[in-house]
């Protein structure tokens, strides 16, 4: 569908290539053990996963800062499951989480297969809202850094997806034209609507079970990219 149009493929990182939920769960298991947190991990994660997405939306919209995100998502979840934790411990857990998260290397199914398939034909890049200090470690530790020519992050850009500036910066740094670029991501608002506003083609990796829409192509696992590129 896009084979004769696209020269550059831009990927989101978390939830799209790097298996955020699995790596995050492993990180919490470790830091709970290290800090003596006696709370069932499944109970915690059931509350944390949606809360984290909600706080990332606030961060993406510029309504909270990075440190607020790191603290408030934990404070909110511990309070919601009625597990008493002092603020000092919250801050320690937040720091340990960032320290250890990027050491885990689980990828979304078919990531390596798809990158191997695409690399001979297209230039591959990353556009991520993730924190600069850990996104590079995620790429290196999971063994996929070498596939990408450019990695554009929100701290570098000074804005977050879906702001058009980060997508225009990506085009500038790669020399790609929007009509020859495609964005692949899991977040409809940040990745798909943001990229389409600048003129990208889009493929929505719908891992959050969002309803069907008409904003570009929709897939449910990465291997389906081969039908489009």
C-alpha positions as CSV (number, residue, x, y, z in Angstrom):
1,X,0.0,0.0,0.0
2,X,2.8,2.4,0.9
3,X,5.7,0.6,-0.8
4,X,6.0,3.0,-3.7
5,X,5.5,6.1,-1.5
6,X,7.6,5.7,1.6
7,X,11.4,6.2,2.0
8,X,11.5,6.7,5.8
9,X,9.7,4.8,8.5
10,X,9.4,6.5,12.0
11,X,8.6,4.4,15.0
12,X,7.4,5.3,18.5
13,X,9.5,3.3,21.0
14,X,7.5,2.5,24.2
15,X,4.6,0.1,23.7
16,X,5.4,0.0,19.9
17,X,8.8,-1.7,19.8
18,X,10.0,-1.8,23.4
19,X,7.6,-3.9,25.6
20,X,7.0,-1.2,28.2
21,X,4.5,-3.2,30.3
22,X,6.6,-6.3,30.6
23,X,9.8,-4.4,31.4
24,X,8.0,-2.1,33.8
25,X,6.5,-5.1,35.7
26,X,10.0,-6.7,36.0
27,X,11.4,-3.4,37.3
28,X,8.7,-3.1,39.9
29,X,9.2,-6.7,41.1
30,X,12.9,-5.9,41.7
31,X,12.5,-2.5,43.4
32,X,9.6,-3.7,45.6
33,X,11.9,-6.5,46.8
34,X,14.9,-4.1,47.3
35,X,12.8,-1.6,49.2
36,X,10.7,-4.1,51.3
37,X,7.4,-3.2,49.7
38,X,5.0,-6.1,50.7
39,X,2.3,-5.5,48.2
40,X,0.9,-8.0,45.7
41,X,2.4,-6.9,42.3
42,X,-0.7,-7.8,40.3
43,X,-2.8,-5.6,42.5
44,X,-0.4,-2.8,42.1
45,X,0.0,-3.1,38.4
46,X,-3.8,-3.3,37.8
47,X,-4.0,0.2,39.2
48,X,-0.6,1.5,37.9
49,X,-1.0,0.7,34.2
50,X,-4.0,3.0,33.6
51,X,-2.8,5.6,36.0
52,X,0.6,5.8,34.3
53,X,-1.1,6.3,30.9
54,X,-3.3,9.0,32.4
55,X,-0.3,10.8,33.9
56,X,1.7,10.5,30.6
57,X,-1.3,12.2,28.9
58,X,-1.0,15.1,31.4
59,X,2.8,15.2,30.8
60,X,2.3,15.2,27.0
61,X,-0.2,18.1,27.3
62,X,2.3,20.1,29.4
63,X,0.1,20.0,32.5
64,X,2.7,18.4,34.7
65,X,6.5,18.3,34.7
66,X,8.8,15.2,34.6
67,X,9.4,15.0,38.4
68,X,5.6,15.4,39.0
69,X,4.9,12.5,36.7
70,X,7.4,10.3,38.4
71,X,6.1,11.1,41.9
72,X,2.4,11.4,41.4
73,X,1.8,8.2,39.4
74,X,3.2,6.2,42.4
75,X,1.6,8.3,45.1
76,X,-1.8,8.0,43.4
77,X,-1.5,4.2,43.0
78,X,-0.3,3.4,46.5
79,X,-3.1,5.6,47.9
80,X,-5.7,3.9,45.6
81,X,-4.8,0.4,46.8
82,X,-4.6,1.6,50.4
83,X,-0.9,0.7,50.9
84,X,0.8,3.2,53.2
85,X,4.1,4.6,51.9
86,X,5.9,7.7,53.1
87,X,6.9,10.4,50.6
88,X,10.6,9.6,51.1
89,X,10.0,6.1,50.0
90,X,8.0,7.2,47.0
91,X,10.9,9.3,45.8
92,X,13.3,6.5,46.4
93,X,11.1,4.1,44.4
94,X,10.7,6.6,41.6
95,X,14.5,7.0,41.3
96,X,15.1,3.3,41.5
97,X,12.5,2.7,38.8
98,X,14.2,5.0,36.4
99,X,17.6,3.5,37.3
100,X,16.6,0.0,36.5
101,X,13.8,0.2,33.9
102,X,16.1,0.4,30.9
103,X,18.2,-2.6,32.0
104,X,15.3,-4.9,30.8
105,X,15.3,-5.8,27.2
106,X,11.9,-7.4,26.2
107,X,10.6,-6.2,22.9
108,X,7.1,-6.3,21.4
109,X,6.6,-9.5,19.4
110,X,8.0,-9.4,15.9
111,X,10.1,-6.3,16.5
112,X,13.4,-7.8,15.3
113,X,11.7,-9.6,12.4
114,X,10.1,-6.4,11.2
115,X,13.2,-4.3,11.6
116,X,15.2,-6.9,9.6
117,X,12.5,-6.9,6.9
118,X,12.4,-3.1,6.6
119,X,16.0,-2.1,7.0
120,X,17.2,-3.0,3.5
121,X,14.5,-0.9,1.8
122,X,13.8,2.0,4.2
123,X,15.6,4.4,6.5
124,X,14.3,3.8,10.0
125,X,14.0,6.4,12.8
126,X,12.5,6.8,16.3
127,X,10.3,9.7,17.5
128,X,9.7,9.3,21.3
129,X,8.2,11.3,24.2
130,X,10.3,9.2,26.6
131,X,13.0,10.7,28.8
132,X,16.3,11.3,27.0
133,X,18.4,9.7,29.7
134,X,16.8,6.3,29.4
135,X,15.6,6.0,25.8
136,X,19.1,5.5,24.4
137,X,19.7,2.8,27.1
138,X,16.5,1.0,26.1
139,X,17.6,0.9,22.5
140,X,21.2,-0.3,23.3
141,X,20.3,-2.9,25.9
142,X,17.6,-4.4,23.8
143,X,20.0,-4.7,20.8
144,X,18.0,-2.6,18.3
145,X,19.9,0.8,18.3
146,X,21.8,0.0,15.2
147,X,18.7,-0.2,13.1
148,X,17.9,3.5,13.4
149,X,19.5,6.4,11.7
150,X,18.0,9.1,13.9
151,X,16.4,9.1,17.3
152,X,14.3,12.2,18.1
153,X,13.1,12.7,21.6
154,X,10.8,15.2,23.2
155,X,13.5,16.7,25.5
156,X,15.7,17.3,22.4
157,X,12.8,18.9,20.6
158,X,11.5,20.9,23.6
159,X,7.9,19.7,22.9
160,X,6.1,16.4,23.0
161,X,4.1,14.5,20.5
162,X,1.5,15.4,19.1
163,X,3.0,18.9,18.8
164,X,3.8,19.4,15.1
165,X,7.3,20.8,16.0
166,X,8.7,17.4,17.0
167,X,7.6,15.8,13.7
168,X,8.9,18.7,11.7
169,X,12.2,18.4,13.6
170,X,12.3,14.7,12.7
171,X,11.8,15.6,9.0
172,X,14.5,18.2,9.2
173,X,17.1,15.9,10.9
174,X,16.4,13.0,8.5
175,X,15.9,15.0,5.3
176,X,12.6,13.1,4.7
177,X,9.6,14.6,3.0
178,X,6.3,14.1,4.8
179,X,4.6,12.6,1.8
180,X,7.3,9.9,1.8
181,X,7.3,9.4,5.6
182,X,5.2,7.0,7.7
183,X,4.7,7.0,11.5
184,X,4.1,3.7,13.3
185,X,2.9,4.0,16.9
186,X,0.5,2.8,19.6
187,X,-0.9,6.1,20.7
188,X,-3.7,7.5,18.5
189,X,-3.5,11.0,19.8
190,X,0.3,11.4,20.1
191,X,1.6,9.2,17.2
192,X,-1.1,9.0,14.7
193,X,-3.0,12.3,14.8
194,X,0.2,14.2,15.5
195,X,2.0,12.7,12.5
196,X,-1.0,13.1,10.2
197,X,-1.3,16.8,11.0
198,X,2.2,17.3,9.5
199,X,1.4,15.1,6.4
200,X,2.9,11.7,7.4
201,X,1.2,8.5,6.4
202,X,0.4,6.5,9.5
203,X,0.1,2.9,10.8
204,X,-1.6,2.6,14.2
205,X,-0.5,-0.4,16.2
206,X,-3.7,-0.7,18.2
207,X,-2.5,-2.5,21.3
208,X,-4.9,-0.6,23.7
209,X,-8.1,-1.9,22.1
210,X,-9.3,1.4,20.9
211,X,-12.3,1.5,18.6
212,X,-11.9,1.5,14.8
213,X,-11.2,4.8,13.2
214,X,-10.4,6.3,9.8
215,X,-7.1,7.9,10.7
216,X,-4.8,5.8,8.5
217,X,-4.1,2.1,8.6
218,X,-4.6,0.0,11.8
219,X,-2.7,-3.2,12.8
220,X,-2.8,-5.3,15.9
221,X,0.7,-6.8,15.8
222,X,3.9,-5.6,14.2
223,X,4.1,-8.4,11.7
224,X,1.1,-6.9,9.8
225,X,3.4,-4.1,8.7
226,X,4.6,-6.4,5.9
227,X,1.2,-6.0,4.3
228,X,1.8,-2.3,3.9
229,X,5.5,-1.9,3.4
